[in-house]
Amino acid sequence: MYLKDVWEDDHDLLETNDNYDFKDESGNVNTRKFLSKYANGRVYKEESFRSLFLNTNNNFRITFMVPNDGYSVKDIYTKENLFNVMAKYDYVGIERVNELEHIRYFTKVVFPKFECETVDLNLENLFNEKLNVNQLFTKRCNFEPLLGSDRKNNLFCKDIFHGAKVIVNEKGIEGGAYASMIVGPTLEPSDIVYEEDFVVDRSFVFLIDYKETVLFSGIVNSID
């Protein structure tokens, strides 16, 4: 599987004017300029983390999950949290005050460029223990539908390995796969605008999905 897409407005993201400190799980600090992009909506907040997503040009989205103080990325990287984040598409971009006034929420997402790579991850235990697929790794496995009857007893699966690489930068997202402007409805004169910052300044969880189907997910502990 290969994915590559540019950001929603088809422009490269700009670097921030100021430097930001990124702190990893060990307490090491990496200071550099981040990227920034506005999202239409408010930050989703839970006790242990906060999250927000950005869209790409072809409706993929990348979601950042940042642990709150006192929590680690491993604490928040749970099936329940991932499900809740994936199911949340409405980040309350517009809130009605009365018939004439609305509050429109915009959030500036500030995050570092990063690459995340997994090479030769052995999935045999996953198939055996989680999926209960055992015969695949024995000589009882029948590959006849794939290879023909003459070789059906000659082969079995010895190992299953998985590798993936995700790159997120000013161009967009890429993985075997983010220009700075506000994208959203036209503002009315009576609208109240509320802005906040969502800064990814510590080890974080990311998800890349398309229509609620997760394509890539992982933990970024440090940036180079």
ZADREN-49208 format. One record per residue (C-alpha): residue number from 1; x negated, y negated, z. Coordinates in steps of 0.1 Angstrom, whole numbers. Each point is the difference from the previous one (the first is absolute). Example, Ala and Ser with C-alpha at 12.3 -4.5 7.8 and 13.67 -1.06 7.14 Angstrom:
BEGIN
[node 1 [-123 45 78]];
[node 2 [-14 -34 -7]];
//
This chain:
BEGIN
[node 1 [0 0 0]];
[node 2 [-13 -34 -9]];
[node 3 [15 -34 9]];
[node 4 [-11 -34 -10]];
[node 5 [21 -32 3]];
[node 6 [-5 -38 3]];
[node 7 [16 -22 26]];
[node 8 [37 -10 -3]];
[node 9 [-7 -34 -17]];
[node 10 [-27 14 -23]];
[node 11 [-27 -23 14]];
[node 12 [-32 8 19]];
[node 13 [3 -7 37]];
[node 14 [-22 -29 14]];
[node 15 [-24 3 28]];
[node 16 [7 -19 32]];
[node 17 [-19 -32 6]];
[node 18 [-9 11 35]];
[node 19 [-18 32 12]];
[node 20 [19 25 21]];
[node 21 [-13 26 25]];
[node 22 [9 36 -6]];
[node 23 [-4 22 30]];
[node 24 [-3 38 -4]];
[node 25 [10 27 26]];
[node 26 [-35 -1 15]];
[node 27 [1 -37 6]];
[node 28 [-24 -9 -28]];
[node 29 [9 -33 -18]];
[node 30 [-4 -7 -37]];
[node 31 [4 -37 -9]];
[node 32 [10 -9 -36]];
[node 33 [26 -17 -22]];
[node 34 [33 18 -4]];
[node 35 [26 0 -27]];
[node 36 [34 -16 5]];
[node 37 [34 3 -16]];
[node 38 [35 -12 11]];
[node 39 [27 25 7]];
[node 40 [37 -8 0]];
[node 41 [12 10 35]];
[node 42 [-10 4 36]];
[node 43 [-24 24 17]];
[node 44 [14 32 12]];
[node 45 [-9 4 37]];
[node 46 [0 30 22]];
[node 47 [-15 5 35]];
[node 48 [-31 17 -13]];
[node 49 [-5 -17 -34]];
[node 50 [11 -26 -26]];
[node 51 [4 5 -37]];
[node 52 [8 -17 -33]];
[node 53 [-3 10 -36]];
[node 54 [-10 -16 -33]];
[node 55 [13 9 -35]];
[node 56 [-18 6 -32]];
[node 57 [11 -8 -35]];
[node 58 [17 33 -6]];
[node 59 [17 3 33]];
[node 60 [-25 20 19]];
[node 61 [-5 -13 35]];
[node 62 [-29 1 25]];
[node 63 [9 -1 37]];
[node 64 [-24 -11 27]];
[node 65 [5 14 35]];
[node 66 [-21 -18 26]];
[node 67 [-2 12 36]];
[node 68 [8 -24 28]];
[node 69 [-24 -5 29]];
[node 70 [-3 31 21]];
[node 71 [7 24 -29]];
[node 72 [-22 17 -26]];
[node 73 [7 9 -36]];
[node 74 [3 36 11]];
[node 75 [27 -10 25]];
[node 76 [21 -15 -28]];
[node 77 [-7 24 -28]];
[node 78 [29 23 8]];
[node 79 [27 16 -21]];
[node 80 [27 -20 18]];
[node 81 [-17 -34 -5]];
[node 82 [-7 8 -37]];
[node 83 [36 10 -5]];
[node 84 [13 -32 16]];
[node 85 [-23 -22 -20]];
[node 86 [8 17 -33]];
[node 87 [37 -3 7]];
[node 88 [-2 -38 6]];
[node 89 [4 -20 -31]];
[node 90 [19 -30 15]];
[node 91 [-25 -22 18]];
[node 92 [26 -28 5]];
[node 93 [-11 -25 -26]];
[node 94 [32 -21 4]];
[node 95 [20 -6 32]];
[node 96 [32 -20 -2]];
[node 97 [4 -28 25]];
[node 98 [34 -13 -12]];
[node 99 [18 -5 -33]];
[node 100 [-25 -27 -11]];
[node 101 [-33 10 16]];
[node 102 [-22 31 -4]];
[node 103 [-34 9 15]];
[node 104 [-24 14 -25]];
[node 105 [-29 20 14]];
[node 106 [-34 3 -17]];
[node 107 [-31 17 13]];
[node 108 [-35 -5 -11]];
[node 109 [-17 34 0]];
[node 110 [-37 -3 6]];
[node 111 [-20 32 -6]];
[node 112 [-35 13 -10]];
[node 113 [-9 17 -32]];
[node 114 [-6 37 7]];
[node 115 [-7 34 -14]];
[node 116 [12 32 16]];
[node 117 [-13 34 -12]];
[node 118 [5 36 9]];
[node 119 [-22 25 -17]];
[node 120 [3 38 0]];
[node 121 [25 3 28]];
[node 122 [8 36 5]];
[node 123 [37 6 1]];
[node 124 [0 38 8]];
[node 125 [11 -6 36]];
[node 126 [28 -23 -11]];
[node 127 [14 26 -23]];
[node 128 [-4 28 25]];
[node 129 [11 -17 32]];
[node 130 [24 -28 -11]];
[node 131 [15 14 -32]];
[node 132 [-3 37 8]];
[node 133 [-15 7 -34]];
[node 134 [-23 30 7]];
[node 135 [1 23 -29]];
[node 136 [-16 -26 -23]];
[node 137 [-33 7 17]];
[node 138 [0 38 -3]];
[node 139 [-3 24 -29]];
[node 140 [37 7 3]];
[node 141 [7 -33 -17]];
[node 142 [15 4 -34]];
[node 143 [-12 -25 -27]];
[node 144 [17 19 -28]];
[node 145 [24 -29 -9]];
[node 146 [-31 -23 -5]];
[node 147 [-26 23 -14]];
[node 148 [18 30 -16]];
[node 149 [4 36 11]];
[node 150 [-35 11 -9]];
[node 151 [-15 -22 28]];
[node 152 [27 0 26]];
[node 153 [-21 21 25]];
[node 154 [-34 -15 -7]];
[node 155 [3 -34 17]];
[node 156 [10 -15 33]];
[node 157 [-4 -35 15]];
[node 158 [-31 -3 22]];
[node 159 [3 -36 10]];
[node 160 [21 -31 -7]];
[node 161 [-17 -34 0]];
[node 162 [15 -34 -2]];
[node 163 [-17 -33 -8]];
[node 164 [14 -35 -3]];
[node 165 [-13 -35 -4]];
[node 166 [19 -33 5]];
[node 167 [-13 -34 -9]];
[node 168 [18 -32 10]];
[node 169 [-15 -33 -11]];
[node 170 [9 -33 -16]];
[node 171 [10 17 -33]];
[node 172 [26 24 15]];
[node 173 [1 36 12]];
[node 174 [-17 30 -15]];
[node 175 [0 36 11]];
[node 176 [-5 32 -19]];
[node 177 [21 -57 21]];
[node 178 [8 -94 17]];
[node 179 [3 -76 -18]];
[node 180 [16 -24 23]];
[node 181 [36 -12 -5]];
[node 182 [34 3 17]];
[node 183 [23 22 -19]];
[node 184 [36 -2 10]];
[node 185 [33 -18 -5]];
[node 186 [2 -36 -9]];
[node 187 [3 -21 32]];
[node 188 [30 -22 5]];
[node 189 [-4 -35 16]];
[node 190 [18 12 31]];
[node 191 [-22 30 6]];
[node 192 [-22 3 30]];
[node 193 [-34 16 -8]];
[node 194 [-18 20 26]];
[node 195 [-35 13 -6]];
[node 196 [-23 23 20]];
[node 197 [-33 18 -5]];
[node 198 [-5 37 0]];
[node 199 [-38 6 3]];
[node 200 [-14 35 -5]];
[node 201 [-31 -6 22]];
[node 202 [-5 34 15]];
[node 203 [0 37 -9]];
[node 204 [34 7 -17]];
[node 205 [22 25 -17]];
[node 206 [11 -5 -36]];
[node 207 [27 16 -22]];
[node 208 [5 -2 -37]];
[node 209 [34 11 -12]];
[node 210 [24 -2 -29]];
[node 211 [37 0 8]];
[node 212 [-6 15 34]];
[node 213 [-23 28 -13]];
[node 214 [-34 -2 17]];
[node 215 [-28 3 -25]];
[node 216 [-29 -8 22]];
[node 217 [-5 -6 37]];
[node 218 [-29 -3 23]];
[node 219 [-20 -18 28]];
[node 220 [-26 -27 -6]];
[node 221 [-23 -1 29]];
[node 222 [-26 -23 -14]];
[node 223 [-8 -21 -31]];
[node 224 [-33 -4 -18]];
//
